[in-house]
Amino acid sequence: MGGRGRGRGWYYKQRYGGGGKGGGGGDLGDGGSFGESTSGPAHLQPDRDDHDQIGNSPSGEGHIRGSVSNLRAALQQIHGKGYKAYHDIKGRWQGLGFVLCVDRVQGDPFAAPSCCRVQVPGHIAAFPSQLWQDKIRRTALCDYLTRTFAGIVSAAGGDTQQQAGGWHGEKGGDMQVDMPGQHVLERTSILINGQGDVEARFTVGLPARGRSVLGDWAANILTADLPRYVKQGLHWASQDAAALRMHLDCVEDTQSLRDALPGLGLVSFVGDGAVLPRASGASDCPMPARQAVPFKSPINLSVEMSLPNRGLVRGLGVKSGVTLIVGGGFHGKTTLLRAIEAGIYNKIPGDGRELVVTDPNAIKVRAEDGRRVEAVDISPFINNLPYGRSTTCFSSDDASGSTSQSANIQEALEVRATTLLVDEDTCATNFMIRDARMQALVAKEKEPITPFLSKIKALADLKVSCILVIGGSGDYFSVAGTVLCMEDFACRDVTADAHLIAQQFGDIPALQEAPPYGRIAARTPYSIHPPSEDSRGRGIKVSTKTIHTISYGSIELDLNGVEQLAEKSQTRAVAFALQLIASQLAARHGRNILQLIEQIDASIDDQGLDILSPQLKCCDLARPRRFEIAAALNRLRTVKLKQ
């Protein structure tokens, strides 16, 4: 998106094409109408004042400064002045059929871009109520409109940043809409309220030459280009009705499939025909169909379900309990597990994993050498450390593979995970198994680690299921309820064979004793900021560098071990959630991690993601699960916790 762009004259002269395909307002295909046909409003003419008598904005935010004609005049008036003159345009401006809100104006052309919103009243956007009255379909509609709106801006070249002529040259001029990936998530990029009002959020790099305002260029973006984007992207009459229906139906079916899992005793479902491999390690898009092997369930493990739109589907039903995924190297074991771990999210049509769903409380756990651990009871797995060091309230700034994996499991259970996803390749070997020969050599009382294998049955007693990729330890055959074998990317049920082999090899020493799982301690945060950064009582600044990196004040928070973060927008929401937790510690004294995060979840359900950033209506947040928020809090090196 960024990079060297076209000259400013291109932005003045370019004329954009028409809106989406299809006729809007009427039939969505299959003869099913979503309501009365609604013609779109008259063509937007930014050179005229708005005569539609919109009145207050959909959210009732108060005073409107003037029309877009007034905004154009204001921008032309400050043309050539110092960059801070752009602050004169902050506020709300009424266009033909929409209200433009300029919420934050950047103070410098090199600073973070300005934050804006467009609000389109429901009677003008005219989306049939059947599209947004249900929460799942509303989330899917907002996701679809985000993609459409961002695509229209990009196709017109509006997201191209000008960077020419060095410091004194022209710069800025780009409009950015947060473009989603393969997942359909609750977002702040586009919102629809209970009256059908549509709000789109975006940023604009207000253009400059050096540090001088280019008011004519800015006026063209906000009063000429933007109205076209609004008409083409945010009006029902301009939508591709068939594509929109397909998007919403797909999401509704996936959610319906996931909701049905508990009643069938399943923790995951992988539909026949699913395309599980991704295009590359750097792309979450599906592998081209000519290269991929579509998934097919073993017949005896197949489950049929009826979905509201797609109808009857069939696929692999992964039962509660312990499921192993085995097979030779490079045959698709990890590919299957990664599809299952991504099954906590709904997908867009064409992703290939639309019919792959997983228990929404499933967490991927792994070893993380060097991670910080604070006040975790890891005694279910680790005891008898040298020099009598306690493991019931274990802390370390540089945890080992086994202690970090123990902590990861305990932290997951602390926030009520009900399924653990484990890939042997990313685990500490001495945590996963301890064979008979090693037990014969190293005395039991000198070995502090109780292997994960020994706790599988106890986890089942806690109603916690496990799905494990195992390539090197057949000891797990003895505890598995189901064993799947991947061969040439095809899935076979080898449960009977695995159980027969387990009987032939006899008892596993690690399973001879089956003690209760042990304690899962609730922990309470009492400080997050280091004293040097919190001495003035100010909130710590946060920023999101990558999907797995947050800057929290002077601390760089590494989230590479939090594998189920899907988008940078989620990570950004996690960063704001940490700020919110920090600000509320005093007010919520005594609340443990689970209680704090459940309160955040409830507030988001009630008020939306804006509660994470109450000072500014962010355009680029996507909802994370409570598990990822807790994982970030647990890895923050400045947090102080007590049991």
C-alpha positions as CSV (number, residue, x, y, z in Angstrom):
1,M,0.0,0.0,0.0
2,G,2.7,2.5,0.9
3,G,5.7,3.3,-1.1
4,R,6.3,5.8,-3.9
5,G,3.1,7.0,-5.5
6,R,1.8,8.9,-8.4
7,G,2.1,12.7,-8.7
8,R,-0.5,14.9,-7.1
9,G,-2.0,15.8,-10.5
10,W,-3.1,12.2,-11.0
11,Y,-5.3,12.5,-7.9
12,Y,-7.0,15.6,-9.3
13,K,-7.6,14.1,-12.8
14,Q,-8.4,10.5,-12.0
15,R,-12.1,9.5,-12.5
16,Y,-13.2,6.3,-10.8
17,G,-15.5,3.7,-12.2
18,G,-19.0,2.7,-11.1
19,G,-20.1,0.8,-8.0
20,G,-20.4,-2.9,-7.3
21,K,-22.1,-5.4,-9.5
22,G,-25.7,-6.4,-9.3
23,G,-28.6,-4.2,-8.7
24,G,-29.0,-3.9,-5.0
25,G,-32.1,-3.6,-2.9
26,G,-33.9,-6.5,-4.3
27,D,-33.5,-10.2,-4.8
28,L,-30.3,-11.8,-3.5
29,G,-30.6,-14.9,-5.7
30,D,-32.4,-18.1,-5.1
31,G,-35.6,-16.1,-5.2
32,G,-35.1,-14.9,-1.6
33,S,-35.8,-11.2,-1.1
34,F,-34.3,-9.4,2.0
35,G,-37.1,-6.8,2.0
36,E,-38.4,-4.0,-0.1
37,S,-36.4,-2.8,-3.0
38,T,-34.7,0.5,-2.2
39,S,-33.3,2.8,-4.8
40,G,-30.0,4.5,-3.9
41,P,-29.9,8.3,-3.3
42,A,-29.1,10.8,-6.0
43,H,-25.5,10.9,-7.3
44,L,-23.2,12.6,-4.7
45,Q,-22.2,16.1,-5.7
46,P,-19.6,17.4,-3.3
47,D,-19.8,20.9,-4.9
48,R,-23.3,21.3,-3.4
49,D,-24.5,21.6,0.2
50,D,-26.5,18.7,1.6
51,H,-30.2,19.2,1.1
52,D,-31.3,15.8,2.3
53,Q,-32.0,17.1,5.8
54,I,-30.1,14.4,7.5
55,G,-30.0,16.3,10.8
56,N,-27.9,14.8,13.5
57,S,-25.4,12.1,12.8
58,P,-26.4,8.4,13.4
59,S,-24.7,8.4,16.8
60,G,-26.0,11.8,17.7
61,E,-22.6,13.3,18.3
62,G,-23.7,16.9,18.2
63,H,-22.7,20.0,16.3
64,I,-22.0,19.9,12.6
65,R,-19.6,22.7,11.6
66,G,-20.9,23.0,8.1
67,S,-21.2,21.3,4.7
68,V,-18.5,19.7,2.6
69,S,-18.5,22.9,0.6
70,N,-17.5,24.7,3.8
71,L,-14.8,22.1,4.4
72,R,-13.4,22.6,0.9
73,A,-13.3,26.3,1.4
74,A,-11.5,25.8,4.8
75,L,-8.9,23.6,3.2
76,Q,-8.3,26.0,0.3
77,Q,-8.0,28.9,2.8
78,I,-5.1,27.1,4.7
79,H,-3.3,26.0,1.5
80,G,0.4,26.8,1.9
81,K,0.3,27.5,5.6
82,G,2.2,25.6,8.3
83,Y,1.1,22.0,8.8
84,K,-0.6,22.6,12.1
85,A,-3.2,24.7,10.3
86,Y,-4.8,21.4,9.4
87,H,-6.2,21.4,13.0
88,D,-8.8,23.9,11.7
89,I,-10.7,21.1,10.0
90,K,-11.2,19.0,13.1
91,G,-14.9,18.3,13.7
92,R,-18.0,17.1,11.8
93,W,-19.0,18.1,8.3
94,Q,-22.2,17.2,6.5
95,G,-22.1,15.9,3.0
96,L,-24.8,14.7,0.6
97,G,-26.1,11.6,2.4
98,F,-23.4,11.3,5.0
99,V,-21.5,13.0,7.8
100,L,-17.7,13.2,7.8
101,C,-16.1,13.3,11.2
102,V,-12.4,14.4,11.4
103,D,-11.6,13.1,14.9
104,R,-7.9,13.5,15.2
105,V,-5.6,15.6,13.0
106,Q,-1.9,14.7,12.8
107,G,0.5,17.3,14.0
108,D,3.2,16.6,11.4
109,P,3.3,15.0,7.9
110,F,5.6,12.3,9.4
111,A,3.3,11.5,12.3
112,A,0.6,8.9,12.4
113,P,-2.1,9.7,9.9
114,S,-5.3,11.6,10.8
115,C,-8.3,9.6,12.0
116,C,-11.7,10.1,10.2
117,R,-15.1,8.5,10.1
118,V,-18.0,8.6,7.7
119,Q,-21.6,8.1,9.0
120,V,-24.4,7.1,6.6
121,P,-27.9,7.2,8.0
122,G,-29.8,3.9,7.7
123,H,-32.5,5.3,5.4
124,I,-29.7,6.3,2.9
125,A,-27.5,3.2,3.3
126,A,-30.7,1.2,3.0
127,F,-29.3,-2.2,3.9
128,P,-32.3,-4.6,4.5
129,S,-32.7,-5.2,8.2
130,Q,-32.4,-9.0,7.7
131,L,-28.7,-8.4,7.0
132,W,-27.9,-6.8,10.3
133,Q,-30.4,-7.7,13.0
134,D,-28.7,-10.9,13.9
135,K,-25.2,-10.4,15.5
136,I,-23.5,-13.1,13.4
137,R,-24.8,-11.7,10.1
138,R,-24.1,-8.1,11.2
139,T,-20.5,-9.0,12.0
140,A,-20.3,-10.7,8.6
141,L,-21.9,-7.7,6.8
142,C,-19.4,-5.2,8.5
143,D,-16.6,-7.5,7.4
144,Y,-17.8,-7.7,3.8
145,L,-18.3,-3.9,3.6
146,T,-14.8,-3.3,5.0
147,R,-13.4,-5.4,2.2
148,T,-15.5,-3.7,-0.4
149,F,-14.8,-0.2,0.9
150,A,-11.1,-0.9,1.2
151,G,-11.1,-2.5,-2.3
152,I,-12.8,0.5,-3.9
153,V,-10.3,2.9,-2.3
154,S,-7.4,0.8,-3.4
155,A,-8.7,0.3,-7.0
156,A,-8.9,4.1,-7.3
157,G,-5.4,4.5,-6.1
158,G,-6.6,6.3,-3.0
159,D,-4.4,4.2,-0.7
160,T,-1.2,5.2,-2.5
161,Q,1.1,7.3,-0.4
162,Q,3.1,10.0,-2.2
163,Q,6.7,10.2,-1.2
164,A,8.6,12.3,-3.8
165,G,11.4,14.8,-3.7
166,G,12.8,14.1,-0.2
167,W,11.9,16.2,2.8
168,H,10.9,19.2,0.8
169,G,8.8,17.2,-1.7
170,E,5.1,16.2,-1.7
171,K,4.1,13.6,0.8
172,G,1.0,11.9,2.2
173,G,-2.4,11.9,0.4
174,D,-3.2,8.2,1.2
175,M,-6.4,7.0,2.6
176,Q,-6.1,3.7,4.5
177,V,-8.9,1.3,5.5
178,D,-8.0,-1.7,7.7
179,M,-8.1,-4.6,5.2
180,P,-9.0,-8.0,6.8
181,G,-7.3,-11.3,6.1
182,Q,-9.0,-14.7,5.8
183,H,-10.9,-14.5,9.0
184,V,-14.2,-12.8,9.7
185,L,-13.9,-10.9,13.0
186,E,-15.7,-8.3,15.0
187,R,-14.0,-5.0,13.9
188,T,-14.0,-1.3,14.3
189,S,-13.4,-0.5,10.6
190,I,-17.1,-0.5,9.8
191,L,-20.0,-0.5,12.3
192,I,-23.7,-0.9,11.9
193,N,-26.0,0.1,14.7
194,G,-29.5,-1.1,15.6
195,Q,-31.1,1.4,13.2
196,G,-29.0,0.3,10.2
197,D,-26.8,3.4,10.3
198,V,-23.4,2.6,8.8
199,E,-20.1,4.1,10.1
200,A,-16.8,3.6,8.2
201,R,-13.5,4.5,9.8
202,F,-10.2,5.2,8.1
203,T,-7.1,7.2,8.2
204,V,-5.9,9.9,5.9
205,G,-2.3,11.1,5.5
206,L,-3.1,14.8,5.1
207,P,-0.8,15.9,2.2
208,A,2.0,18.4,2.5
209,R,5.0,19.9,0.7
210,G,7.7,19.9,3.3
211,R,5.7,21.0,6.3
212,S,3.3,23.2,4.3
213,V,-0.4,22.4,3.8
214,L,-1.5,21.2,0.4
215,G,-5.1,22.2,0.9
216,D,-6.3,21.7,-2.6
217,W,-5.1,18.2,-2.6
218,A,-6.7,17.5,0.8
219,A,-9.9,19.0,-0.4
220,N,-9.9,16.7,-3.4
221,I,-9.5,13.6,-1.2
222,L,-12.2,14.6,1.4
223,T,-14.8,16.3,-0.7
224,A,-14.5,14.7,-4.1
225,D,-12.9,11.3,-3.8
226,L,-14.5,10.3,-0.5
227,P,-18.1,10.8,-1.5
228,R,-17.6,8.5,-4.5
229,Y,-16.1,5.8,-2.2
230,V,-19.1,6.2,0.2
231,K,-21.6,5.8,-2.6
232,Q,-19.9,2.9,-4.2
233,G,-19.0,1.0,-1.0
234,L,-21.5,1.9,1.7
235,H,-24.8,1.9,-0.1
236,W,-27.0,-1.2,-0.6
237,A,-27.8,-0.1,-4.1
238,S,-24.2,-0.4,-5.1
239,Q,-23.5,-3.9,-3.7
240,D,-23.0,-7.2,-5.5
241,A,-26.0,-8.8,-4.0
242,A,-25.0,-12.4,-4.8
243,A,-21.5,-12.0,-3.4
244,L,-22.8,-10.3,-0.3
245,R,-25.3,-13.1,0.4
246,M,-22.6,-15.8,-0.2
247,H,-20.4,-14.0,2.4
248,L,-23.1,-13.8,5.1
249,D,-24.4,-17.3,4.4
250,C,-20.9,-18.7,4.7
251,V,-20.2,-17.1,8.0
252,E,-23.7,-18.1,9.4
253,D,-23.1,-21.7,8.4
254,T,-19.6,-21.9,10.0
255,Q,-20.9,-20.4,13.2
256,S,-23.9,-22.8,13.2
257,L,-21.4,-25.7,12.7
258,R,-19.3,-24.6,15.6
259,D,-22.3,-24.1,17.9
260,A,-23.4,-27.7,17.2
261,L,-20.1,-29.2,18.4
262,P,-20.9,-29.6,22.2
263,G,-24.3,-31.3,21.5
264,L,-22.5,-33.9,19.4
265,G,-19.7,-34.5,21.9
266,L,-17.2,-33.0,19.5
267,V,-14.3,-30.5,19.9
268,S,-13.7,-30.0,16.2
269,F,-15.1,-30.8,12.8
270,V,-13.2,-30.9,9.5
271,G,-15.4,-30.9,6.5
272,D,-14.9,-33.2,3.5
273,G,-13.5,-31.2,0.6
274,A,-11.7,-28.7,2.8
275,V,-8.5,-27.2,1.5
276,L,-6.2,-27.2,4.5
277,P,-2.7,-26.2,3.1
278,R,-1.9,-22.5,2.8
279,A,-0.2,-20.9,-0.2
280,S,3.0,-20.5,1.6
281,G,4.5,-19.9,5.1
282,A,4.0,-16.2,4.5
283,S,0.5,-16.4,3.2
284,D,-2.8,-17.5,4.9
285,C,-4.5,-17.8,1.5
286,P,-5.4,-21.3,0.3
287,M,-3.0,-23.4,-1.7
288,P,-4.1,-23.4,-5.4
289,A,-6.6,-26.2,-6.0
290,R,-4.4,-27.9,-8.6
291,Q,-1.8,-28.5,-5.9
292,A,-3.9,-29.2,-2.8
293,V,-5.3,-32.5,-1.8
294,P,-8.9,-31.9,-0.5
295,F,-9.6,-33.4,2.9
296,K,-11.7,-36.5,3.2
297,S,-12.8,-38.0,6.5
298,P,-12.4,-41.7,7.4
299,I,-15.8,-43.2,6.8
300,N,-16.2,-44.6,10.4
301,L,-15.4,-41.1,11.9
302,S,-17.6,-39.2,9.5
303,V,-20.4,-37.0,11.0
304,E,-23.2,-35.4,9.1
305,M,-24.7,-32.0,10.0
306,S,-27.4,-29.8,8.5
307,L,-26.5,-26.2,8.0
308,P,-29.0,-23.3,7.6
309,N,-27.8,-22.4,4.1
310,R,-25.5,-25.0,2.7
311,G,-27.7,-27.9,3.9
312,L,-26.2,-31.3,4.7
313,V,-22.4,-31.5,5.1
314,R,-20.1,-34.4,6.1
315,G,-16.7,-34.5,7.6
316,L,-14.4,-35.7,10.4
317,G,-15.9,-35.3,13.9
318,V,-13.1,-35.0,16.5
319,K,-14.5,-36.3,19.7
320,S,-13.9,-35.0,23.2
321,G,-11.1,-36.6,25.0
322,V,-7.6,-37.4,23.6
323,T,-7.0,-37.4,19.8
324,L,-3.6,-38.1,18.3
325,I,-2.5,-37.1,14.8
326,V,0.3,-39.3,13.6
327,G,2.2,-40.1,10.4
328,G,5.5,-39.7,8.7
329,G,7.2,-36.3,8.2
330,F,5.8,-34.0,5.6
331,H,2.6,-35.9,5.2
332,G,0.2,-33.3,6.6
333,K,0.1,-33.7,10.4
334,T,0.9,-30.1,11.3
335,T,-1.2,-28.8,8.4
336,L,-4.3,-30.6,9.9
337,L,-3.6,-29.3,13.4
338,R,-3.1,-25.7,12.1
339,A,-6.4,-25.8,10.3
340,I,-8.0,-27.1,13.6
341,E,-6.4,-24.3,15.6
342,A,-7.6,-21.7,13.1
343,G,-11.1,-23.2,13.4
344,I,-11.9,-20.9,16.3
345,Y,-12.5,-18.2,13.7
346,N,-15.1,-17.9,10.9
347,K,-13.7,-17.7,7.4
348,I,-14.4,-15.9,4.1
349,P,-15.9,-17.8,1.2
350,G,-13.1,-19.5,-0.8
351,D,-10.7,-19.8,2.1
352,G,-10.9,-23.6,1.9
353,R,-11.5,-23.9,5.7
354,E,-15.0,-22.7,5.8
355,L,-16.1,-26.1,7.2
356,V,-13.3,-26.5,9.7
357,V,-14.5,-25.4,13.2
358,T,-13.1,-25.9,16.6
359,D,-14.1,-25.4,20.3
360,P,-13.8,-21.6,20.7
361,N,-12.1,-22.3,24.0
362,A,-9.2,-24.2,22.4
363,I,-5.7,-23.0,23.0
364,K,-2.5,-24.0,21.3
365,V,0.3,-24.6,23.9
366,R,4.0,-25.0,23.3
367,A,7.4,-24.5,24.9
368,E,8.8,-21.0,25.0
369,D,12.4,-20.9,26.1
370,G,13.2,-17.6,27.7
371,R,9.7,-16.3,28.4
372,R,8.9,-14.7,31.6
373,V,6.7,-16.6,34.1
374,E,5.1,-14.9,37.2
375,A,3.6,-16.6,40.2
376,V,2.3,-19.7,38.4
377,D,1.6,-23.0,40.2
378,I,3.5,-25.5,37.9
379,S,3.5,-28.2,40.6
380,P,1.2,-30.5,38.6
381,F,4.2,-31.0,36.2
382,I,7.3,-29.9,38.0
383,N,8.4,-30.5,41.6
384,N,11.5,-31.2,43.6
385,L,13.7,-28.5,42.1
386,P,17.3,-28.3,43.3
387,Y,17.8,-26.4,46.5
388,G,14.2,-26.8,47.5
389,R,12.9,-24.1,45.1
390,S,9.1,-23.9,45.2
391,T,7.0,-24.6,42.1
392,T,3.6,-23.8,43.7
393,C,4.2,-20.1,43.0
394,F,6.9,-20.2,40.4
395,S,8.5,-17.2,38.8
396,S,11.3,-16.9,36.3
397,D,12.6,-14.2,33.9
398,D,14.1,-16.9,31.7
399,A,12.0,-20.0,31.8
400,S,13.2,-23.3,30.3
401,G,11.3,-25.2,27.7
402,S,9.7,-27.5,30.2
403,T,8.8,-24.8,32.8
404,S,7.5,-22.5,30.1
405,Q,5.3,-25.2,28.7
406,S,4.0,-26.1,32.2
407,A,3.2,-22.4,32.7
408,N,1.5,-22.1,29.4
409,I,-0.9,-25.0,30.2
410,Q,-1.6,-23.8,33.7
411,E,-2.3,-20.2,32.4
412,A,-4.6,-21.6,29.8
413,L,-6.6,-23.6,32.3
414,E,-6.7,-20.6,34.6
415,V,-8.8,-18.7,32.0
416,R,-10.9,-21.8,31.4
417,A,-9.5,-23.4,28.3
418,T,-11.4,-26.6,27.5
419,T,-9.2,-28.0,24.7
420,L,-5.4,-28.0,24.4
421,L,-3.8,-28.2,21.0
422,V,-0.2,-29.6,21.1
423,D,2.4,-30.1,18.3
424,E,5.3,-32.3,19.4
425,D,7.6,-30.3,17.2
426,T,7.2,-27.2,19.3
427,C,7.3,-28.9,22.7
428,A,10.0,-29.7,25.2
429,T,10.8,-33.4,24.8
430,N,11.5,-34.0,28.4
431,F,8.1,-32.4,29.2
432,M,6.2,-34.7,26.8
433,I,7.7,-38.1,27.6
434,R,10.1,-40.0,29.9
435,D,10.7,-43.5,28.6
436,A,11.4,-46.6,30.7
437,R,15.2,-46.5,29.9
438,M,15.5,-42.9,31.2
439,Q,13.5,-43.8,34.3
440,A,15.8,-46.7,34.9
441,L,18.9,-44.5,34.7
442,V,17.7,-41.4,36.6
443,A,16.1,-42.0,39.9
444,K,12.4,-40.9,40.2
445,E,13.1,-38.8,43.2
446,K,15.8,-36.9,41.3
447,E,13.6,-36.1,38.3
448,P,11.5,-33.0,38.9
449,I,9.3,-33.3,35.7
450,T,6.0,-35.2,35.6
451,P,5.5,-35.7,31.9
452,F,2.4,-34.5,30.1
453,L,1.6,-38.1,29.3
454,S,1.0,-38.8,33.0
455,K,-1.6,-36.0,33.3
456,I,-3.7,-36.7,30.2
457,K,-6.3,-38.8,32.1
458,A,-6.5,-36.3,34.9
459,L,-7.1,-33.5,32.3
460,A,-10.0,-35.6,31.0
461,D,-11.4,-35.7,34.5
462,L,-11.4,-31.9,34.3
463,K,-13.4,-32.0,31.0
464,V,-10.3,-30.8,29.1
465,S,-9.7,-32.4,25.7
466,C,-6.4,-32.7,23.9
467,I,-5.5,-32.9,20.2
468,L,-1.8,-33.7,19.8
469,V,0.5,-34.1,16.8
470,I,2.8,-37.0,17.8
471,G,5.6,-38.3,15.6
472,G,8.1,-39.7,18.0
473,S,6.4,-41.3,21.0
474,G,4.0,-44.3,20.7
475,D,3.5,-44.1,24.5
476,Y,0.6,-41.8,23.8
477,F,-1.3,-44.7,22.1
478,S,-2.3,-46.0,25.5
479,V,-4.2,-42.8,26.4
480,A,-5.7,-41.9,23.0
481,G,-9.4,-42.3,22.3
482,T,-8.8,-41.6,18.6
483,V,-5.7,-41.9,16.5
484,L,-5.6,-40.3,13.0
485,C,-2.8,-41.1,10.6
486,M,-1.9,-38.7,7.8
487,E,-0.4,-40.4,4.7
488,D,0.2,-38.5,1.5
489,F,-2.2,-35.8,3.0
490,A,-5.0,-38.4,3.3
491,C,-6.5,-39.1,6.7
492,R,-7.0,-42.7,8.0
493,D,-8.4,-44.0,11.3
494,V,-5.7,-46.2,12.9
495,T,-7.1,-46.2,16.4
496,A,-7.6,-50.0,16.6
497,D,-4.0,-50.6,15.3
498,A,-2.6,-48.1,17.8
499,H,-4.4,-49.7,20.7
500,L,-3.2,-53.2,19.7
501,I,0.4,-52.0,19.6
502,A,0.0,-50.4,23.0
503,Q,-1.2,-53.8,24.4
504,Q,1.7,-55.6,22.8
505,F,4.3,-53.3,24.4
506,G,2.7,-53.5,27.8
507,D,2.2,-51.0,30.6
508,I,3.7,-47.5,30.4
509,P,5.4,-46.6,33.7
510,A,4.3,-43.0,33.5
511,L,0.7,-44.3,33.5
512,Q,0.9,-46.7,36.4
513,E,0.0,-44.0,38.8
514,A,-2.9,-41.7,38.1
515,P,-2.9,-38.9,40.7
516,P,-5.4,-36.0,40.5
517,Y,-4.3,-33.2,38.2
518,G,-3.3,-30.8,40.9
519,R,-4.0,-27.1,41.6
520,I,-4.8,-24.4,39.1
521,A,-4.1,-21.2,41.0
522,A,-6.0,-18.0,40.3
523,R,-3.7,-15.0,40.2
524,T,-4.4,-11.3,40.8
525,P,-2.4,-8.5,39.1
526,Y,-1.4,-5.7,41.4
527,S,1.0,-3.7,39.2
528,I,1.8,-3.6,35.5
529,H,4.0,-0.5,35.0
530,P,7.6,-0.3,36.1
531,P,7.9,2.5,38.7
532,S,10.1,4.6,36.5
533,E,7.4,4.8,33.8
534,D,4.4,5.1,36.1
535,S,5.7,7.7,38.6
536,R,3.5,10.5,37.1
537,G,0.4,8.4,37.0
538,R,0.2,8.6,33.2
539,G,-0.9,5.8,31.0
540,I,1.8,3.8,29.3
541,K,2.0,4.3,25.5
542,V,1.5,1.2,23.4
543,S,2.1,0.5,19.7
544,T,1.9,-2.6,17.6
545,K,4.9,-3.3,15.5
546,T,3.9,-6.7,14.1
547,I,1.2,-9.3,14.7
548,H,3.4,-10.8,17.4
549,T,5.1,-7.7,18.8
550,I,3.8,-5.0,21.1
551,S,5.7,-2.0,22.4
552,Y,4.4,-1.4,25.9
553,G,6.2,1.7,27.1
554,S,9.9,0.8,27.0
555,I,9.1,-2.9,27.0
556,E,8.9,-5.0,23.8
557,L,6.4,-7.7,24.4
558,D,7.1,-10.9,22.4
559,L,3.9,-12.8,21.5
560,N,5.5,-15.3,19.0
561,G,4.3,-18.1,21.3
562,V,0.7,-16.9,21.1
563,E,0.0,-18.7,17.8
564,Q,-3.7,-18.1,17.5
565,L,-3.5,-14.4,17.0
566,A,-4.8,-14.0,13.4
567,E,-4.3,-10.4,12.5
568,K,-2.3,-7.3,13.6
569,S,-5.6,-5.6,14.4
570,Q,-6.2,-8.2,17.1
571,T,-2.8,-7.6,18.5
572,R,-3.5,-3.8,18.6
573,A,-6.7,-4.5,20.5
574,V,-4.7,-6.7,22.9
575,A,-2.3,-3.8,23.5
576,F,-5.2,-1.5,24.4
577,A,-6.7,-4.2,26.6
578,L,-3.4,-4.1,28.6
579,Q,-3.8,-0.4,29.0
580,L,-7.4,-0.8,30.2
581,I,-6.4,-3.5,32.7
582,A,-3.6,-1.2,34.0
583,S,-6.0,1.8,34.4
584,Q,-8.6,-0.3,36.3
585,L,-6.3,-2.2,38.7
586,A,-7.0,0.3,41.5
587,A,-10.7,0.4,40.8
588,R,-10.9,-3.4,40.6
589,H,-8.6,-4.2,43.5
590,G,-8.6,-7.9,44.3
591,R,-10.0,-9.1,40.9
592,N,-8.0,-12.0,39.4
593,I,-7.0,-12.3,35.8
594,L,-10.1,-14.3,34.8
595,Q,-12.4,-11.8,36.4
596,L,-10.7,-8.8,34.8
597,I,-10.7,-10.3,31.4
598,E,-14.3,-11.5,31.6
599,Q,-15.3,-8.0,32.5
600,I,-13.6,-6.7,29.4
601,D,-15.3,-9.4,27.3
602,A,-18.7,-8.4,28.8
603,S,-18.0,-4.7,28.2
604,I,-17.1,-5.4,24.5
605,D,-20.3,-7.4,24.2
606,D,-22.3,-4.5,25.6
607,Q,-20.5,-1.5,24.1
608,G,-18.3,-2.7,21.4
609,L,-14.5,-2.6,20.9
610,D,-14.5,1.2,21.5
611,I,-14.3,0.5,25.2
612,L,-10.6,-0.5,24.6
613,S,-9.8,3.0,23.3
614,P,-12.3,5.4,24.8
615,Q,-10.3,8.5,23.9
616,L,-10.3,7.8,20.2
617,K,-12.6,5.8,17.9
618,C,-10.0,3.5,16.4
619,C,-10.4,2.3,12.9
620,D,-8.2,-0.7,13.1
621,L,-9.1,-3.0,15.9
622,A,-10.3,-6.6,15.7
623,R,-11.7,-8.6,18.6
624,P,-9.2,-10.9,20.3
625,R,-10.3,-13.8,22.6
626,R,-9.8,-13.5,26.3
627,F,-7.1,-16.2,26.0
628,E,-4.8,-14.0,23.9
629,I,-5.3,-11.0,26.2
630,A,-4.4,-13.2,29.2
631,A,-1.4,-14.6,27.3
632,A,-0.1,-11.1,26.6
633,L,-0.6,-10.1,30.3
634,N,1.3,-13.2,31.4
635,R,4.2,-12.4,29.1
636,L,4.6,-8.8,30.1
637,R,7.9,-8.5,31.9
638,T,6.7,-5.7,34.2
639,V,3.5,-7.3,35.5
640,K,3.3,-8.2,39.1
641,L,1.0,-11.0,40.1
642,K,0.0,-12.8,43.3
643,Q,-1.9,-15.9,44.0
